[in-house]
Amino acid sequence: VREFLQTDRVKIYQFHEDGSGEVVAEAIADRRLPSLLGHNFPAEDIPAEARELFLHARQRSIVDVNAQQIGVSALDDDLIGESEDIRFRPVDPCHVEYLSAMGVCASLVVPILDRDRLWGLLVSHHSTVYRVTDQSLQVVQLIADQVSVAIAQSNLLNQSRLRATQEATLNRVITLLHATPQMRMQSALEQAVTALQG
């Protein structure tokens, strides 16, 4: 994604349950911007209202620090991949100050969803003026959608593995209870305690 956009940094930001988040993946070009990998950010950095827009409107944002403008584009769910025109408005001075402190002059943010929740953000930063084209926005949206699919598949796989482990444990306990004419209650209880990590 970073090479496609030709920007200085692309990162994946994952939200925690409390609204705070962490940079869990990152690609940087020529160290023009510092690494944020592993950094945690408080929930206030991306307010609840902004998180709601990312989730429900699937809003993408494009910030031009020099022009002090933010462009927003909501994804049309009826026409996946189609977006409304990018509408620009003045950006909040706090947002400009925040990005400037990180050395960022241009920013593109696209939400990553996990079914009906906001899992994280795909973020591109550039240290100089950068124009986001409709085509690049569509490609980045497609990539974010694929990441969402991969997250859903990973969650299903983890749930299947957990279910298989639980079923194997249940089978071991049942076998211990019925293996001999006399119940092996102590062994069965020990297996259950181990399985339940009790």
N, C-alpha and C positions, 0 to 999 in steps of 0.2 A: 504494500500500500504506500509506504514511504517513497519507494522508487517510482511508482506510478504517478504519485502526486508531485514528486520532486520537491518535497518539503523537508525541513530540518529535523522534525521529530514526529513520530506517530506512536501513540500509546493506547493501551487498553486500560481503562479505569473501571474497577469493579466496586459496586456498592456493597456495604455491609448492612445488616439488618437495621442499625440505628441511623442510617442515612449518610454516615461517613463513608470514606472509600479509600482504595489503595490502587496504585499503579502496578498492575500485575504483568504487563508485557510492554516492551518499548523497542523502537528502532530509531537510532540517531544517525544523522549524516555529519561527518567531519567535526564532531563536537562543537557545532555552532551554538547549540543549546545544551545546558547541563542535563544530566540524567535525572529522571524522577522515579526510576524503577524502585519499587519497594516503599516509596514514600506514602504515608497515610495523610489524608486530609479530612478536616472536620466536616460535619454535615452542613454547617453554615456556608461552606465554600460553594455548594450547589444547593440553593434554598429549595424547600419542599415544593414551592410553586413551580420552579423550573423543572424539578423532577417530574411533577405531574404533567407538564406540557410535553416533556420527552416521552412519557408513557402513553398518554391518552391521544395526543395529537401527532405523536411520533415526530415531533418538531425537531428540525435540524437547525443549528445556528452557525453563522459565519460572521466573524468579527474582524473588522478592519480598524486596528488601533489608531493608525495615522489619521484616517477620516473620522474617527470616533463614531463609527456606525456599526450596528449589528443587523445582519440580515437573517430573517427566519423563514423557514419553508416547512410546511406540514405535509406529511406523506398522505396521499389520498388512498385510503384502504380499499376503495372500490376499484381502483386502477393501480394495483401494486406496481411500484416502480415509477408511477407518475407523481409529480409534485406540483403544488401550486407555485405561482411565481414567487421568487424570493422578494420579500418586502423588507426594505431597510428603514431603520429609525435610529435616532441617537442612542448610543450605548451608555449605560450607567457609568459615571466617572469611577466608581469603585472597581468595576469590571476592567476598565482601561488600566487603572493603577495596578490591579492584580496581575494582569497579563504583562504589563510593562516591567513589573518587578521580576518576572520570570524571563525577560528578554524576548517576549513574543510580540510580533507586530501583526500577525494574522493567525486566525484560529478557525478550525472547522470541527464541529461536534455533531456526531450521529449516534442516536441511542441504540443500545443492544438490549433486546428484550428476551425474557425467558417466560414464554406463554403470556400471562397477564401481569407480569411484574417487570420493573426496570432493573435488569441485571447489571448494566454498566454503560460505558460510553466508548466509542471509537473516536479519538481526538487527534487532529493533526495541527501542529504548530509550525510557524515559520518566522524567522527572525527579521525578515524584510517584508515589504508589501507583496501580497500574493492575491491573485484573482482566482476564485473558485468558479469553474465553468459548470454549466448544467450537466454536461457529460460526465465530468469528474464526480459531481455530487451523486449522480445516478450509479456510477460504478462503486463508489464508497458505500452507498446505501445497499447495493446488492451484496457487497462483502459483509456488511453488518448483519444483513438478513441470513447469510450463510453461517456466520458465527452463532446467531441465535439458534439455527437448526442444529449445529454441532453441540451447543450447550444442552438442548433438549434431548438429543440422542445420548449424550454422556450421562445425563440425569437418569434416563430410562435404563441404561446399562448398569449404572450403580444400584438402582432399585432392584433390578433383576438379580444382580450378584448378592445383594443383601437378602432378598427373598430365598435364593438358593441356599445361602449359608444358614438361614433360620430353619428351612425345611430339613437340611442335613442334621442340624442339632436336634430337632424334634424327632427325627428318625432314630438317632443314637439313643435318646432317652427312652423312646418306645421300645427299642430293641432290648435295652437293659431291663426294662420292666417285664418283658415277656420272654426273655431268653431262656429262662429256666422255670421249672415248676414253682420254685420259690422266688418271689419278687426280690430283685436286687435294689431295694429302695435307696440304700445309702449311695450306691454308685450312680443311680439315676439322679438323685438330688445333687451330687457333686458335679455331674455333667451339666445339670440345669444352672447351678451357681456359676460355673465357668462360662457357659454360653451367654448368660445374662450379665456377666461381669459383676456379679453381686458380691 
